[in-house]
Amino acid sequence: MQLSVIGIGYLGLTHAVCMADLGHDVLAIDVDENKVGLAAKGEVPFFEPGLEPLLSKNIDAGRLRFTTSYREIAKSARVHFLCVGTPPSRDGAADLTYVRAAATALAPHLRDSCLIVGKSTVPPGTARQVLSELRAAAPAGDKIHLAWNPEFLREGSAIQDTLRPDRLIFGVTSESDEMILREVYQDVLDGGTPCLAMSLETAELVKLSANAFLATKISFINEMAAVCEAIGADVTALANALSYDDRIGRRFLSPGAGFGGGCLPKDIRAFRATGRELGLDSLDRFLGEVEAINMARRARLAALAREMLGGSLRGKRVAVLGVAFKPNSDDVRDSPSLDVCQQLARAGAVVSVHDPAAMQNAAQLCPDLHYRSSIQGAAQAADLVLHVTEWPEYRAIDPSALVAVVARPNLIDARCVLDADLWRAAGWSVRVLGQP
């Protein structure tokens, strides 16, 4: 099938590559000529495991092309995936500028029947508004159809999440639109992926409510971590015990420094704004507490660092392992680690940072930190080593070797995944969030 993908940021480029890999003829568009040029050469401007070789494979196969022309995509495809960003506005609400700009740019070129498929995260009601605007502006008028097919990508596993997702959500207004989407995703559906068709508004709400629930689960276990620290209990053992209840499960029940990145924090704030617009103050208050607990864990981590170093951070050297908000990503948007780094630096600490993928992005936001190309370089003469992003490289550290390069063998494991007994046996003083 001939498809277009509008927007080639993280979501759009991943979706375009995966749709081409499913065998579709894909033409992807972006108004940023630099992005288009890089993508056309097979270059991915962000870190996502496996994406660059898959991009090159499908360019070479002739299934994936790039353009800056809305006229060209309107001529070449009858299904258009809308994958532009919805960044937060000042009040936290989703900024729909890019969604509306894309629809406005495409509409004048739509002279025949087509299906626009939104994938961006938007507040309920957006899809019907966009459909109304498209039909009013497009020569094809009521022949324009619109569906909403929210994405559930996790950075670090985006290809798997696109080609073998947990579920497919189709927000549609007709059975024929559903059938078109089923044809697009036929190979995915043949692989056993569940598919649920529903109204546009329900589909829009699925993504927001899913992220709100996941954020709530993370904040819950982190609040339990605070309780465990207060009474001398072990939050990791608690989480494992809770996980045997199949109503709860183990996923997203990992204590630590809290959630970050470009989705959960943004979507929580956008959902709060939706609650205020709908007069649902309880939703705003509830999600406000989820967010407050999350931010409190960052402050707790900075306070624990101060405590381990005798009550003052001034002049102390702190090595921070990991600044991406999660492993297998170079994304530092709303990164808990980068937030903590800034808190430590403001308190007078000399902060050295190592991350396998995210240091360049971190340096653009926080140029005053000290970035090191090796773990040993970051830990050189450190008074404290702070493990914040659970990259596999950090689990493989030999604590007996690292103790030789630090000034004082102090470790805080903010992700509760290192072998604390092994580090203690090597001479380290170890604190783990949520543990005695």
C-alpha positions in Angstrom: 0.0 0.0 0.0 1.2 3.5 -0.7 1.5 5.5 2.6 2.8 8.8 3.7 4.2 9.8 7.1 4.0 13.4 8.1 6.8 14.4 10.5 10.1 12.5 10.8 11.0 13.1 14.4 11.4 10.1 16.8 7.8 8.8 16.3 7.5 9.6 12.6 10.9 8.3 11.4 10.4 5.1 13.4 6.9 4.6 12.0 8.0 5.3 8.4 10.9 2.8 8.6 8.7 0.1 10.2 5.9 0.6 7.7 8.4 0.3 4.9 9.8 -2.8 6.5 6.3 -4.3 6.5 6.4 -4.0 2.7 4.5 -0.7 2.1 5.7 2.1 -0.2 6.3 5.0 2.1 6.9 8.6 1.4 7.8 10.6 4.5 7.7 14.4 4.8 9.1 17.0 7.1 9.3 20.8 6.8 12.9 20.6 8.2 15.1 20.2 5.1 18.0 19.1 7.3 16.0 16.3 8.8 14.9 15.2 5.4 18.5 15.3 4.0 19.9 13.2 6.9 17.1 10.6 6.7 17.5 10.3 2.9 21.2 9.5 3.4 20.3 6.8 5.9 21.3 8.8 9.0 19.2 8.8 12.3 19.7 12.0 14.4 18.9 10.2 17.7 19.9 7.0 19.4 17.5 4.1 18.9 18.9 0.5 18.7 18.6 -1.0 15.3 16.8 1.9 13.6 19.7 3.1 11.4 20.4 -0.2 9.6 16.6 -0.7 9.1 16.4 2.8 7.6 19.2 2.1 5.1 17.8 -1.3 4.3 14.4 0.1 3.3 15.9 3.1 1.4 18.0 0.7 -0.6 15.0 -1.5 -1.3 13.2 1.5 -2.7 10.3 1.3 -0.2 11.1 4.5 1.7 11.6 8.0 0.3 11.6 11.5 1.8 10.3 14.9 0.7 9.4 18.4 1.8 6.4 18.6 -0.6 2.9 18.2 0.6 1.7 18.2 -3.0 3.9 15.1 -3.6 2.6 13.1 -0.7 -1.0 14.0 -1.6 -0.5 12.6 -5.1 1.4 9.5 -4.0 -0.7 8.2 -1.1 -4.2 7.7 0.1 -3.3 6.9 3.7 -1.4 9.6 5.6 0.0 9.0 9.1 0.2 12.2 11.1 3.2 11.9 13.5 4.1 15.5 14.5 4.9 16.6 18.0 2.5 17.9 20.6 4.9 19.7 23.1 3.6 21.2 26.3 2.4 24.8 26.3 3.0 27.1 29.3 0.1 25.7 31.3 1.0 22.1 30.6 -1.7 21.6 27.9 -0.7 19.9 24.7 0.3 22.4 22.1 -1.5 21.4 18.9 0.2 23.9 16.7 2.1 21.3 14.7 -0.9 19.1 14.3 -3.0 21.9 12.9 -0.1 23.2 10.7 0.3 19.8 9.1 -3.4 19.5 8.4 -3.5 23.1 7.0 -0.5 22.4 4.7 -1.9 19.1 3.5 -5.6 20.0 3.0 -5.4 22.1 -0.2 -3.8 19.2 -2.0 -6.4 16.6 -1.1 -8.6 16.2 -4.2 -9.6 12.6 -3.8 -10.8 10.3 -1.0 -8.1 9.6 1.6 -7.7 8.5 5.2 -5.7 10.7 7.6 -4.4 8.6 10.6 -3.3 10.5 13.7 -0.7 8.9 15.9 0.3 12.0 18.0 -0.8 12.2 21.7 -3.6 14.7 21.8 -6.5 15.6 24.2 -9.9 14.1 23.5 -11.8 16.0 21.0 -8.8 17.0 18.9 -9.5 14.4 16.1 -13.0 15.6 15.4 -11.9 19.2 15.3 -9.0 18.3 12.9 -11.4 16.3 10.7 -13.9 19.3 10.5 -11.0 21.6 9.6 -9.7 19.3 6.9 -13.1 18.8 5.3 -13.7 22.5 5.2 -10.3 23.3 3.6 -9.7 20.3 1.3 -11.2 20.2 -2.3 -12.2 16.6 -1.5 -14.5 17.8 1.3 -16.4 15.0 2.9 -14.4 12.4 1.1 -11.7 13.1 3.7 -11.7 10.5 6.5 -9.8 10.6 9.8 -8.8 7.9 12.3 -6.7 7.9 15.4 -4.1 5.2 16.0 -2.2 6.2 19.1 1.5 5.1 19.4 2.9 3.2 22.4 6.6 3.4 21.7 9.2 2.9 24.4 12.5 4.5 23.7 15.1 1.7 23.3 12.5 -0.8 21.9 10.7 1.3 19.4 11.1 -1.1 16.5 9.7 -4.0 18.5 6.9 -1.8 19.8 5.9 -0.8 16.2 6.2 -4.2 14.5 5.0 -6.3 17.5 3.0 -4.0 19.8 1.0 -5.1 22.8 -2.2 -3.9 21.0 -3.4 -1.8 18.2 -6.0 0.9 18.9 -8.1 2.1 16.0 -10.3 5.2 16.7 -12.6 5.3 13.7 -15.9 6.7 12.4 -16.7 3.9 9.9 -16.1 0.2 9.3 -14.5 1.0 6.0 -11.8 3.1 7.8 -11.2 0.2 10.2 -10.7 -2.1 7.2 -8.1 0.2 5.7 -6.1 0.2 8.9 -6.4 -3.5 9.2 -4.9 -3.8 5.7 -2.1 -1.5 6.7 -1.3 -3.6 9.7 -2.1 -7.0 8.2 1.3 -8.5 9.0 1.2 -7.2 12.5 -2.3 -8.6 13.1 -1.3 -11.9 11.6 1.4 -12.1 14.3 -1.3 -12.2 16.9 -1.5 -8.6 18.0 -4.9 -7.8 19.6 -6.8 -5.0 17.8 -9.5 -2.8 19.3 -11.7 -0.5 17.3 -13.5 2.4 19.2 -14.6 6.0 18.9 -12.1 8.8 18.1 -12.5 10.2 21.6 -11.9 6.8 23.3 -8.8 6.2 21.2 -7.4 9.6 22.1 -8.0 8.9 25.8 -6.3 5.4 25.7 -2.8 6.9 25.4 -3.2 9.6 28.0 -4.8 7.2 30.5 -2.2 4.5 29.9 0.6 6.9 30.6 -1.2 8.3 33.7 -1.6 4.8 35.1 2.1 3.9 34.5 3.2 7.1 36.1 0.9 6.4 39.0 2.4 2.9 39.4 6.0 4.3 39.4 5.1 7.1 41.9 3.3 4.5 44.1 6.4 2.3 44.5 8.6 5.3 45.0 6.3 6.5 47.8 6.6 3.0 49.3 10.4 3.5 49.0 10.1 6.6 51.2 8.1 4.5 53.7 10.8 1.8 53.6 13.6 4.3 54.2 11.6 5.6 57.2 11.1 2.3 58.9 14.2 0.3 57.7 12.3 -2.0 55.2 13.4 -3.1 51.8 11.4 -1.7 48.8 12.9 -4.1 46.3 11.7 -7.1 48.4 8.3 -5.3 48.8 8.0 -4.8 45.1 8.8 -8.5 44.4 6.2 -9.6 46.9 3.6 -7.3 45.4 4.3 -8.6 41.9 3.0 -12.1 42.7 -0.5 -10.6 42.8 -1.6 -10.8 39.2 -3.8 -7.7 39.7 -0.6 -5.7 40.3 2.3 -7.4 38.4 6.0 -6.4 38.3 6.3 -4.1 35.3 6.7 -0.4 36.2 7.0 -1.4 39.8 10.7 -0.6 40.0 11.8 1.9 42.7 14.3 4.6 41.9 14.7 8.2 40.9 11.4 8.4 39.2 10.1 8.8 35.6 11.2 11.3 33.0 11.6 11.5 29.2 9.5 13.1 26.6 6.2 11.2 27.2 5.2 10.5 30.8 5.9 13.9 32.3 4.4 15.8 29.3 1.3 13.6 29.1 0.7 13.8 32.8 0.7 17.6 32.6 -1.5 17.6 29.5 -4.0 15.3 31.1 -4.1 17.6 34.2 -4.9 20.5 31.8 -7.6 18.4 30.2 -9.1 17.7 33.6 -9.1 21.4 34.4 -10.8 22.2 31.1 -13.5 19.6 31.8 -14.0 20.8 35.4 -12.7 17.6 36.8 -10.6 19.0 39.6 -10.2 15.6 41.2 -8.2 14.4 38.1 -6.0 17.5 38.3 -5.3 17.0 42.0 -4.7 13.2 41.7 -2.2 13.5 38.9 -0.7 16.5 40.6 0.2 14.2 43.5 1.6 11.6 41.1 3.9 14.3 39.7 4.8 15.8 43.1 5.9 12.3 44.4 8.0 11.9 41.3 9.8 15.2 41.7 10.3 14.5 45.4 12.4 11.4 44.6 14.9 13.6 42.7 15.2 15.9 45.8 15.6 12.8 48.0 18.5 11.6 45.9 20.3 14.9 46.2 19.6 15.0 49.9 21.0 11.5 50.3 24.2 12.5 48.4 24.6 15.4 50.8 24.0 13.1 53.8 26.7 10.6 52.6 29.2 13.4 52.3 28.8 14.7 55.8 26.1 17.4 55.3 27.8 19.5 52.6 28.4 19.2 48.9 30.6 22.2 48.5 33.9 21.3 46.8 33.0 17.6 46.8 33.5 15.6 43.6 30.5 13.5 42.5 30.6 11.0 39.6 27.2 10.4 38.0 26.6 7.3 36.0 23.9 7.9 33.4 22.1 11.0 32.4 19.6 9.6 29.8 16.2 9.3 31.3 16.4 5.5 30.6 18.9 3.1 29.2 19.1 2.5 25.4 18.3 6.1 24.7 20.0 9.4 24.3 16.9 11.3 25.5 17.6 13.7 28.4 14.2 15.5 28.3 13.0 15.8 31.9 15.8 13.4 32.9 15.8 12.7 36.7 19.5 12.2 36.5 20.2 15.6 34.8 17.9 17.3 37.3 19.9 15.8 40.2 23.2 16.8 38.6 22.0 20.4 38.5 20.9 20.2 42.1 24.3 18.9 43.1 26.1 21.5 41.1 24.1 24.3 42.6 25.0 23.1 46.0 28.7 23.4 45.1 29.6 19.9 44.0 32.0 19.2 41.1 29.9 16.9 39.0 31.5 14.5 36.4 29.2 12.6 34.1 29.3 9.5 32.0 26.7 8.1 29.7 27.1 5.7 26.8 24.8 7.7 24.5 23.3 10.9 26.0 26.3 13.1 26.9 26.1 15.3 23.8 22.4 16.0 24.4 23.1 16.6 28.1 25.9 19.0 27.3 23.6 21.2 25.2 21.3 21.6 28.2 23.9 21.6 31.0 27.3 22.7 29.6 28.8 23.4 33.0 28.9 19.7 34.0 32.1 17.7 33.3 31.6 15.0 30.7 33.9 12.0 30.6 34.3 9.4 27.9 34.8 6.5 30.4 33.4 5.3 33.7 36.9 5.5 35.2 37.4 9.0 34.0 34.1 10.2 35.6 35.0 8.4 38.9 38.6 9.8 39.1 39.1 11.3 42.6 35.4 11.2 43.3 34.0 11.4 46.8 30.8 9.8 45.7 29.6 7.6 42.8 25.9 8.0 41.9 24.3 5.4 39.7 21.1 6.8 38.2 20.5 5.3 34.7 20.6 1.5 34.6 22.7 0.9 31.5 24.1 -2.7 31.3 27.6 -1.3 31.3 27.2 -0.1 34.9 26.0 -3.5 36.2 29.2 -4.9 34.7 31.5 -2.6 36.7 34.1 -4.3 38.8 33.9 -2.5 42.1 37.3 -3.7 43.2 38.9 -2.0 40.2 36.9 1.2 40.5 37.8 1.6 44.2 41.4 2.3 43.1 40.5 5.5 41.2 38.1 7.2 43.6 39.0 9.5 46.5 36.3 8.0 48.8 34.5 4.7 48.1 30.9 5.9 48.5 28.1 4.6 46.2 24.4 5.5 45.9 22.4 3.1 43.7 19.4 5.1 42.7 18.0 2.3 40.5 18.3 -0.6 42.9 19.9 -2.9 40.4 23.6 -3.1 41.4 24.9 -6.0 43.6 25.2 -4.0 46.9 26.9 -6.9 48.7 29.5 -7.2 46.0 30.3 -3.5 46.2 30.4 -3.6 50.0 32.8 -6.6 49.9 35.1 -4.4 47.7 35.2 -1.8 50.4 32.4 0.6 49.3 29.9 2.3 51.6 26.6 1.7 49.7 23.2 3.3 50.0 20.3 2.0 47.9 17.1 4.1 47.5 14.3 2.4 49.5 16.6 0.1 51.5 18.1 0.3 55.0 
